[in-house]
Amino acid sequence: MALHQASGRWRLGLALALTTAACWATLPVALKFTLDQLDAYTLTWFRFLVAALGLGGWLAWRGGLGQFGGLRRSQWALLSLAAAMLIGNYVFYLVGLDLTTPATAQLLIQLAPLLMAVGGVLVFRERYAFGQWLGLALVGVGLWLFFRDQWSLQAGGAAYLRGSLVIVLGAVVWAIYALAQKQLLNRLTSPAVLLFVYVVASLALLPLASPGRLAALDAVHWAALLYCALNTLVAYGAFAEALAHWEASRVSVVLALTPILTVACVEVLHALAPGVVAPEQIGAVGFVGAFLVVAGSALSSLLGNRRSVTDGGSRPARREASGASRPTPPS
């Protein structure tokens, strides 16, 4: 199976990655609020169900469901792996979020794009300059300092530690999902890959969900639930397309900005509605860590952009190995 190659349109890839980061930054706040009246399995099942119906209807209208015909056994296996890993990521993240805070959850889940970056270099042989490795190292150090700060301010605790470990597990399975999806782009469009994942996930989680609990939600929690569901479509659609146009290692450093955006989101919402969202507590060490995350992400992204321009002028960029036979995904 040929390895996927990015299209080289790094500006589009960057914009899509930033869209994903914005969606993921606001998501934990909405999820934390919704968990007040809904369990993790029902919440995750509903998000996948809405995503499957929405994306399935769009693909059927565009005639994109025929892509699954003729898939080899190895490709079906890779699709199944991607589905299983993303289901695990959703559930583990929610369970961990319920035991920690939005900032902590978004901090720890950033291990996922770091693992994806390493996987992009090892599996897809993506090139990474010394300055980009330095930026990635700064991101890692910044995340560690931020976690230490939050751990001390949260005063530890068995529940907090258990939640943190569950989120780390969610990061591991997410990285596996991301690398599997990137390889699948050789044969399927990104919406087709996501549709398969959403359908399998909604069916697999149905026995664990309690749909009857949806009737007990008030209007505000219903609004938050619907936002979480629509966020799924927008965030993962943008993420999948970002991987088609930009290297996985470079998409990952943009996503590292998500914890900073989450903290900003929490502060704004707390100022507007103090009774709904509790403020995040960040000490001096935490702010240093946040600065390192931003600086490292910017360093890696800027060096990556410059390099993409140089490569684009010396040789034509390929969208993917089988790009000529695939329908063009929506912009």
C-alpha positions in Angstrom: 0.0 0.0 0.0 1.5 3.3 -1.1 2.2 5.9 1.7 0.1 9.0 1.7 1.7 12.3 0.6 0.3 15.7 1.5 -0.9 18.0 -1.4 1.5 20.7 -0.4 -1.2 23.4 0.0 0.1 24.4 3.5 -2.0 27.6 3.7 -5.2 25.6 3.4 -3.9 23.0 5.8 -3.0 25.6 8.4 -6.4 27.2 8.2 -8.1 23.9 8.6 -5.8 23.0 11.5 -6.7 26.3 13.3 -10.4 25.6 12.7 -9.9 22.2 14.4 -8.1 23.9 17.3 -10.8 26.4 17.9 -13.5 23.7 17.9 -11.6 21.5 20.3 -10.8 24.5 22.6 -14.5 25.2 23.2 -15.6 21.6 23.3 -14.4 20.5 26.8 -16.3 23.4 28.4 -19.6 22.3 26.6 -18.9 18.7 27.5 -18.2 19.4 31.2 -21.5 21.3 31.4 -23.5 18.6 29.6 -22.0 15.9 31.9 -24.0 17.5 34.7 -27.1 15.8 33.4 -25.9 13.1 31.0 -23.5 10.2 31.3 -20.4 9.8 29.2 -21.6 6.9 27.1 -25.0 8.5 26.1 -23.3 11.8 25.4 -20.7 10.2 23.1 -23.3 8.0 21.4 -25.5 11.0 20.6 -22.5 12.9 19.1 -21.6 10.0 16.9 -25.2 9.5 15.8 -25.8 13.1 14.8 -22.4 13.1 12.9 -23.3 9.8 11.1 -26.7 11.1 10.0 -25.4 14.5 8.9 -22.4 13.3 7.1 -24.2 10.2 5.7 -26.9 12.4 4.2 -24.4 14.7 2.6 -22.4 11.9 1.1 -25.5 10.1 -0.2 -26.6 13.4 -1.9 -23.1 13.8 -3.5 -23.0 10.1 -4.6 -20.0 9.4 -2.4 -21.1 6.2 -0.8 -19.8 4.1 -3.7 -16.2 4.6 -2.6 -16.5 1.6 -0.2 -16.9 -0.8 -3.1 -13.8 -2.8 -4.0 -11.9 -2.1 -0.7 -9.3 -4.8 0.1 -9.4 -6.7 3.3 -6.4 -4.8 4.7 -8.2 -1.5 4.1 -11.4 -2.7 5.9 -9.1 -3.8 8.7 -7.5 -0.3 8.8 -11.0 1.3 8.8 -12.0 -0.9 11.7 -8.9 0.0 13.6 -9.5 3.8 13.1 -13.1 3.4 14.3 -12.1 1.5 17.4 -9.4 4.0 18.3 -11.6 7.0 17.9 -14.4 5.4 20.0 -11.8 4.8 22.7 -10.6 8.4 22.5 -14.0 9.9 22.9 -15.0 7.7 25.9 -11.6 8.0 27.7 -11.5 11.8 27.2 -15.0 12.2 28.7 -14.4 10.0 31.6 -11.1 11.8 32.4 -12.8 15.2 31.9 -15.4 14.4 34.5 -12.7 13.8 37.0 -10.4 16.8 36.2 -10.9 20.2 34.6 -11.2 21.5 31.0 -7.7 23.0 31.1 -6.1 19.8 32.5 -8.0 17.6 30.0 -6.9 19.8 27.0 -3.3 19.9 28.3 -3.0 16.1 28.6 -4.8 15.4 25.3 -2.0 17.3 23.6 0.1 14.2 24.0 -1.9 12.9 21.1 -0.7 15.4 18.4 2.9 15.0 19.8 2.6 11.2 19.4 1.1 11.8 15.9 4.1 14.0 15.0 6.5 11.2 16.0 4.4 8.7 14.0 4.4 11.0 11.0 8.1 11.0 11.0 8.6 7.3 11.6 5.7 5.8 9.6 5.3 8.3 6.7 9.0 9.4 6.7 8.0 13.1 6.9 11.1 15.4 7.1 11.6 17.5 10.2 14.3 20.2 10.4 16.4 20.8 13.6 14.5 24.0 14.3 11.2 22.2 14.1 12.4 19.5 16.5 13.4 22.3 18.8 9.9 23.8 18.6 8.4 20.4 19.3 10.7 20.0 22.4 9.5 23.4 23.7 5.9 22.3 23.3 6.7 19.1 25.3 8.5 21.0 28.1 5.7 23.6 28.2 3.0 21.0 28.5 4.9 19.3 31.4 5.3 22.6 33.3 1.6 23.4 32.8 0.6 20.0 34.1 2.9 20.4 37.2 1.3 23.7 37.9 -2.2 22.4 37.6 -1.3 19.3 39.7 -0.1 21.4 42.6 -3.1 23.8 42.5 -5.5 20.9 42.3 -3.8 19.4 45.4 -3.5 16.0 43.7 -6.0 13.4 44.8 -6.8 9.9 43.6 -9.7 10.9 41.4 -7.6 13.6 39.7 -4.8 11.3 39.1 -7.1 8.6 37.8 -8.8 11.0 35.4 -5.4 12.2 34.2 -4.2 8.7 33.4 -7.5 8.0 31.5 -7.0 11.1 29.3 -3.4 10.0 28.6 -4.8 6.6 27.4 -7.2 8.6 25.2 -4.3 10.5 23.7 -2.5 7.2 22.8 -5.5 5.7 21.0 -6.2 9.0 19.2 -2.7 9.1 17.7 -3.2 5.6 16.4 -6.5 6.7 14.8 -4.9 9.8 13.2 -2.1 7.8 11.5 -4.6 5.1 10.3 -6.9 7.8 8.8 -4.0 9.5 7.1 -3.0 6.2 5.3 -6.7 5.6 4.4 -6.7 8.9 2.4 -4.9 7.0 -0.4 -8.2 5.2 -1.2 -11.1 7.1 0.3 -12.0 10.7 0.8 -11.8 12.0 4.3 -15.7 12.3 4.7 -16.0 8.6 3.7 -13.5 7.5 6.3 -15.2 9.6 9.0 -18.7 8.3 8.0 -17.6 4.7 8.5 -16.1 5.7 11.9 -19.3 7.5 13.0 -21.6 4.7 11.9 -19.6 2.0 13.7 -19.2 4.1 16.8 -23.0 4.9 17.0 -23.8 1.2 16.7 -21.1 0.0 19.1 -22.1 2.5 21.9 -25.8 2.0 21.6 -26.0 -0.9 24.1 -24.1 1.3 26.7 -26.1 4.4 26.1 -29.4 5.5 27.8 -31.3 7.4 25.1 -34.2 7.9 27.5 -32.2 10.3 29.6 -32.3 12.8 26.7 -35.9 13.6 27.5 -34.9 14.8 30.9 -32.5 17.5 29.6 -33.5 21.1 30.0 -33.3 23.6 27.1 -29.8 24.9 28.1 -28.3 21.4 28.3 -30.0 20.5 25.1 -28.3 23.4 23.4 -24.9 22.4 24.8 -25.5 18.8 23.7 -26.3 19.9 20.1 -23.2 22.1 20.1 -21.1 19.1 21.1 -22.6 17.0 18.3 -22.1 19.7 15.6 -18.6 20.3 16.9 -17.8 16.7 16.0 -18.7 17.2 12.3 -16.8 20.5 11.9 -13.7 19.6 14.0 -13.0 16.2 12.5 -13.9 17.2 9.0 -11.4 20.1 9.2 -8.8 17.8 10.8 -9.2 15.2 8.2 -8.8 17.7 5.3 -5.8 19.3 7.1 -4.0 15.9 6.9 -4.7 15.7 3.2 -3.0 19.1 2.6 -0.3 19.3 5.3 2.1 16.9 6.9 0.9 15.2 10.1 3.9 16.5 12.1 3.0 20.1 11.2 -0.7 19.8 11.8 0.2 18.5 15.3 2.0 21.6 16.4 -0.9 23.9 15.5 -3.2 21.7 17.5 -0.9 22.2 20.5 -2.4 25.7 20.8 -5.7 24.2 21.9 -5.1 24.3 25.7 -4.3 28.0 25.6 -7.5 28.7 23.7 -9.4 26.5 26.2 -8.2 28.6 29.1 -9.2 31.8 27.3 -12.6 30.4 26.5 -13.1 29.4 30.2 -12.2 32.9 31.4 -14.5 34.6 28.9 -17.4 32.3 29.8 -16.8 32.7 33.5 -16.9 36.4 33.2 -20.2 36.2 31.3 -21.8 33.4 33.4 -19.9 32.9 36.7 -22.4 30.3 37.9 -22.0 28.0 34.9 -18.2 27.8 34.4 -15.7 27.9 37.2 -12.5 29.8 36.5 -9.2 28.0 35.8 -6.4 28.5 38.4 -3.0 29.0 36.8 0.2 29.9 38.6 3.5 31.4 37.4 4.9 28.0 36.3 1.7 27.3 34.4 2.0 30.6 32.5 5.6 29.8 31.6 4.5 26.5 30.3 1.8 28.1 28.3 4.3 30.5 26.7 6.6 27.6 25.8 3.7 25.8 24.1 2.8 28.8 22.0 6.5 29.6 21.2 7.2 26.0 20.3 4.1 25.7 18.1 4.9 29.0 16.3 8.6 27.9 15.7 7.6 24.6 14.2 4.8 26.0 12.1 6.8 28.9 10.7 9.7 26.8 9.7 7.4 24.2 8.2 5.7 26.9 6.1 9.0 28.2 4.7 10.1 24.7 3.9 6.8 23.8 2.1 7.2 26.9 -0.1 10.7 25.8 -1.1 9.6 22.2 -1.8 6.7 23.4 -3.8 8.9 25.4 -6.1 11.3 22.5 -6.8 8.9 19.7 -7.5 5.2 19.3 -8.0 3.2 18.3 -4.9 1.0 15.2 -5.1 -2.3 15.2 -3.3 -2.1 11.5 -2.8 -1.1 8.3 -4.6 -4.6 7.6 -6.0 -5.7 11.2 -6.2 -6.7 11.1 -9.9 -9.3 8.4 -9.2 -10.9 10.1 -6.2 -13.7 12.7 -6.2 -12.6 16.1 -4.9 -13.7 16.5 -1.2 -15.6 19.7 -0.3 -13.7 22.8 0.5 
